Amino acid sequence: MTVAEVLGRAGVNVSEREFADLVASVLDELGPPPADSPRDALTAEQADALAAIGVDLAPRRRRERDPRVDAAATYAAVLADTLPVGEVAARLNIDASRVRHRLARRQLVGIRRTDGWRLPRWQFGVDGAPLPGLERVLRALPTDVHPVVLARFFATTVPELRIGRTALSPRAWLEGGGDPAPVVALAAALAHSL
């Protein structure tokens, strides 16, 4: 399967080139490749202290993946499914400054990038409007929660949100008009665990 097929199946409307650029930018943010041996990045005292509590400081084996790979791919996937402020403003029929105002007041979620704010699509319903109750949920979360954690929180099916026997994700619950209170409680529990 190609990257374009994966993106298309997920409903993410970016080209392979754009996705590759996102992965490259995230890898740049993550910094240089890790040392082949963790000991190379530590002082002797640090290495001894970690070894004393059983931390594996053995050099990375040839077949082990660079630990940045999954992080970069996941974050790039989140970034690929975002909208620029101008597009959100047009969809909401408001000025771009109002979108930035909503970002500042935590009424919407945004990811600050070098090219400006990017707003994840998951926070908007089929009608293009923010999910009902989104603002209440966002206020229950820390301001510094990572965009990947936030995307997973809203996309993961949880047993606490049910219609009959069917468990829903917080996003599906809110989009379906469910009471935001249980999602706020889940968000508060997540905040305490971070």
Secondary structure as the mmCIF struct_conf table of DSSP 4:
data_model
#
loop_
_struct_conf.conf_type_id
_struct_conf.id
_struct_conf.beg_label_comp_id
_struct_conf.beg_label_asym_id
_struct_conf.beg_label_seq_id
_struct_conf.end_label_comp_id
_struct_conf.end_label_asym_id
_struct_conf.end_label_seq_id
HELX_RH_AL_P HELX_RH_AL_P1 VAL A 3 ARG A 9
TURN_TY1_P TURN_TY1_P1 ALA A 10 GLY A 11
HELX_RH_AL_P HELX_RH_AL_P2 GLU A 16 LEU A 30
BEND BEND1 PRO A 32 PRO A 32
HELX_LH_PP_P HELX_LH_PP_P1 PRO A 33 ALA A 35
BEND BEND2 ASP A 36 SER A 37
HELX_RH_3T_P HELX_RH_3T_P1 PRO A 38 ALA A 41
BEND BEND3 LEU A 42 LEU A 42
HELX_RH_AL_P HELX_RH_AL_P3 ALA A 44 ALA A 52
TURN_TY1_P TURN_TY1_P2 ILE A 53 GLY A 54
HELX_LH_PP_P HELX_LH_PP_P2 ALA A 58 ARG A 61
TURN_TY1_P TURN_TY1_P3 ARG A 62 ARG A 63
BEND BEND4 GLU A 64 GLU A 64
HELX_LH_PP_P HELX_LH_PP_P3 ARG A 65 ASP A 66
TURN_TY1_P TURN_TY1_P4 PRO A 67 PRO A 67
HELX_RH_AL_P HELX_RH_AL_P4 ARG A 68 ALA A 80
TURN_TY1_P TURN_TY1_P5 ASP A 81 ASP A 81
STRN STRN1 THR A 82 PRO A 84
HELX_RH_AL_P HELX_RH_AL_P5 VAL A 85 LEU A 92
TURN_TY1_P TURN_TY1_P6 ASN A 93 ASN A 93
BEND BEND5 ILE A 94 ILE A 94
HELX_RH_AL_P HELX_RH_AL_P6 ALA A 96 ALA A 104
TURN_TY1_P TURN_TY1_P7 ARG A 105 ARG A 106
BEND BEND6 GLN A 107 LEU A 108
STRN STRN2 ILE A 111 ARG A 113
TURN_TY1_P TURN_TY1_P8 THR A 114 ASP A 115
STRN STRN3 GLY A 116 PRO A 120
HELX_RH_3T_P HELX_RH_3T_P2 ARG A 121 GLN A 123
STRN STRN4 PHE A 124 PHE A 124
TURN_TY1_P TURN_TY1_P9 VAL A 126 ASP A 127
BEND BEND7 GLY A 128 ALA A 129
STRN STRN5 PRO A 130 PRO A 130
HELX_LH_PP_P HELX_LH_PP_P4 LEU A 131 LEU A 131
TURN_TY1_P TURN_TY1_P10 PRO A 132 GLY A 133
HELX_RH_AL_P HELX_RH_AL_P7 LEU A 134 ARG A 139
TURN_TY1_P TURN_TY1_P11 ALA A 140 ALA A 140
BEND BEND8 LEU A 141 LEU A 141
TURN_TY1_P TURN_TY1_P12 THR A 143 ASP A 144
HELX_RH_AL_P HELX_RH_AL_P8 PRO A 147 ALA A 155
BEND BEND9 THR A 156 THR A 156
STRN STRN6 VAL A 158 ILE A 163
TURN_TY1_P TURN_TY1_P13 GLY A 164 ARG A 165
STRN STRN7 THR A 166 LEU A 168
HELX_RH_AL_P HELX_RH_AL_P9 PRO A 170 GLU A 175
TURN_TY1_P TURN_TY1_P14 GLY A 176 GLY A 177
BEND BEND10 PRO A 180 PRO A 180
HELX_RH_AL_P HELX_RH_AL_P10 ALA A 181 SER A 193
#
